[in-house]
Amino acid sequence: MRTRFLSKMTNGEAEQYLNRNDIIYVPVGVTETHGALPLDAETVLAEAVAYTMAEASDGLVLHNLPYFFPGGTIVARGTIQMSVKDGMSYLDKIAKSLLNQGFRRQIYITAHGPAYLTVSGMARDFFDETKVPILYMDLLKAAESVNFDLIDRFHDMTIGAYKMLGRLEDVPLNEPESHSVTYDVQHMLAGMNKNPGNRLGKYAYQSGAVGSYFYEPSDHMATPLLQTPEEREAHADAGIQAIHELIQALDMPNIVDSLRQVDDYTKETILPKYGTHLPG
């Protein structure tokens, strides 16, 4: 295929695809402070992973969704705020449009901790209303499911994502330490410990236990120091390899087939049996 990004296709190409398949990946992003990396770092990672998943399973990608709930990083003036409720409503409209267009198998991808607050609720409400199952894959949970060490490789994968999307030059070099940037993990942890909300965070998933804000923008992420184009390239290449390793381990053809099986089970077993009193 010339491209798997839906928005880069002609309508004719999109319709040709829909005549033979119905899979679309939707990377849901965020625009927030991210140390020495650009504000859209976690959006770009989700997009690159979604594209790699689409290649592995003959799907398409609906990208350019970078403005969703950021969490406590709104203390940084570059972070864009979107409420959980508004984000859910917007995604719900997109999901319904995609369904009407013929994309029955929809898979939502995020690389941002608090994203589940938006996407999980949307996916469940969408199913209750339409009776069509859609899948949400949080990269951290997906990696855990195949024993893949995402934490240690996260920044390489993010830098690699910029290269995969032809944007490696957007990753800056020699960013000085500042209010927004730290290369010292201990400094980051010390700042996080100044937030009493972190003591309560253990009782639920990220940002789901209690509302709080970061002490300063640099507390969100201690990023690697990139001094030369060669160093940046090396991190990117290692990250691209890691992305491909993760997608291979996940076995996307099996995942999209399982999603079809859930759909068939719902239509053929559950709706005939309980359809008179199910929600929606």
N, C-alpha and C positions, 0 to 999 in steps of 0.2 A: 504494500500500500504506500501511496505517496506520503501520507501522514496519518497518525492515529488521533491527533487533536481535532475534535469535532469542529471547533471554530475556524480551523485552517483548511477545512474541506470545502468543496463546493457542495451545493445541495444535492446535485446528482450523485456525487461520491457517497454522501451520507445515506441517500436512499438505496443505492446499490448495496451498501453494507447491511442496512436494515432488512433487505430482502433475504439475507442469509443468516443473520445473527442479531442478537439483542443485548449485548453486554456493554455497559459503560461504567467507567471509573470516574469518580468525582472527588478530586483532592480538595479538601476544605482547609483553608489556610488562615493565617493571622499576620498582622503587620505590627511588630512589637520590637522593643529593644532586644538585641541579641549580641551583646559584647562587641567584638571587633568585626562581626559579620553584618551584612545588610539587614534591614528591618524585616525583609520578607524571607528570611532564611528558612523558617519552618514551612512556609508555603512552597518554596522551591523544592525542598526535600520531598514533600508530599507529592508534588507534581511529577518529579523524576521517578519516584517509586511507582506511582500510578501508571506512568507511561511504560515502565518496564513490566509491570503486571499485565498491561494491555497487550504488549508484544508477546508475552508468554501464553496468552489465552485468547487471542484474536478479539480483543475488545477495543473500544474507543475511549477517549479521555475528554471530559468537560473540565477545562481548567479556568484560570483567571477568577478565582474565588478567594481573595486574600484578606477579607475584612470581617473577621468573626471574633467572638469573645476572647480577649487576651488574658484575663485574670489580673493578678496583682501588678503587672508591669505598666499599668496606666500611669504610674508615677513618672515614667519617661515621656517626654513631650513628643517623641516620634511615634509612640504607640497609638494605634487607632482603636477607639472603643466601639464595641458593638455589644448590646445586651444579649444574654442567652435567649430570651424570649423572641427578640427581633430576629436573631440568627436562625432560630428554629422555624419561624414563620417563612423567612426567605427561602431556606432550604426546602421546606415543604412544597412551596410553589414550584421550585425547580424540579423536584422529584416528580410531581404530578405532571408537569409539562413533558418531562422525559418519558414517563409512562405513556402518555397520550401519543407521543411520537413513535413509540414502538420499543423503547428500551425497557424491557421487563426485568432484566437482571441488572440492578444498580448496586455498585460497591463504592462506599464512601471511605476515603483514606485520610487520616490525619497524622501529623508528626508533632502535635502540640498537646501538652499534658491536659489542660482543662477542656479540650475540644469535646470530650465525651459528654459534657453538660449540654452541649448543643445538639450533637449528632445522634446520640443514643435515644434521647426522647423523641426526636423527629422520626427516626426510623421505626420506633415502636408505634407511635401514633399513626404514621403513614400506613403501617400494616393493618392496624385495627380498622382504619377507614376504608382502605382499598382491597384488603385481603391479599395483597401482593408483598411477599417478603423481599426486603432489601437488606444488604449486609453492610455493617460498619466494621472497619478494621483499624484499630488504633495500633500504630507501628510498634509501640513498646509491648503491648499485649501479644501482637502477632509474633514478634521476635521471641518472646518468652515461650510461645507455644512450640517453637522448634529449637529451643535452647540456643538461640543466637544472641551473642553478646552485643547488644545495640548500644549500651551506654558508653563503652570504651571506644566504639567506632562511630559514634554519632556525628562528631564534627567532621571527620573525614568524609562520611557519607553526605553531609550537607555541602561541603565544598565540592565533592564529586558531582552532586546534583546540579550545581551551577555550571560545571563543565558539560554535563550531559545535555543541558538545555542551551548551550552556546553562550553562557553568560559568565564565564570564569573571570573575566576582567572586572566584573562588578564586585568581586571580593577584594577588599583593599589590602595593601601591604603597609607594614610599619605604623600601625595605628598606635598612638601613645596611650599609656594608661591614663585614665580620667574618671570622672564621675560616672561615665557610661561603660568604660572598658577596664577589665582586670584580666591579667594572665595568671593570677595567684588564686588557686582553689581555696586555700585557707582564708584568704581575705574575703572571698565570696561567702564561705561558710560562716565566718564571723559576722558578716553583715546580715545574713539570714537569721542568725541566732538572736539578733536584736528585735526581731519580729515575734511577739508572743503568740501570734497565730500559728506559727510553725509547730508549737507544742501541741496544738489541737489537731493539726493536719493528719495525724496518724489514725484518726478515727474514721476516715473515709478517703476516697480517691482525691487527687489533686484539686484544690479549690472547691471541693465538695463538702468539706467538713465545716468550714467557717470562712466568712469573707475577711480578707486582709490584703494589705498592699506591701510590696517590697520596701525595704529600708532605703535603698538607692538603686538606680538602674543597673549598675554593674553587678548587683547580687543575683540577677537572673541567670547569668551564664559567664563562667570563666572560659574564654575561647583560646585556641592556640595562637601563638605569636607567629605571624607569617612575615618574614623579612625579605624574601627574594621570590621572583617568579618561579624559580625552580622548586622552592619549598612548597609553594602553593600548588604547583603542578603535581608534586609527589603526593601531597595530601589528597588531591582530587582523584588521582589514579587509584590510590588505595581505597578511597570511598566508593568509586564506581565498581571496583571489584567486590566490595562488601555488599553493595546494593544487589548486584547480580547473585551473589551467594545467598542472600536472604530470600530473594524471589524464587530461586531454584529450590530452596529448602521448603518454602511454603507450598509449592506444587499448585500453582494457580489453576491449571485445567481441572484438577480435582475439586478445588474450591468453587469454581463457577458451575461445575456439574452438580455439586451438593446443593447449591442455591436453587438450581432448577428442580432438584428432587424435593426440596422444601415447598416450592411452589406447587408441584404436582400433588404432594401430600395434602396441602391445604385445599386445593380445588377438588380433589377426588375423594378424600376421606373426611376432612373436618367440615367443610361447608355443607355437604349433603347430610351429615349427622347432626350438626349443631347450628347451621346457618340461620335458623329462624330467630335465634336469640343472641347471636354474637354482636358486639358493638359495631357501629357504622352502618 
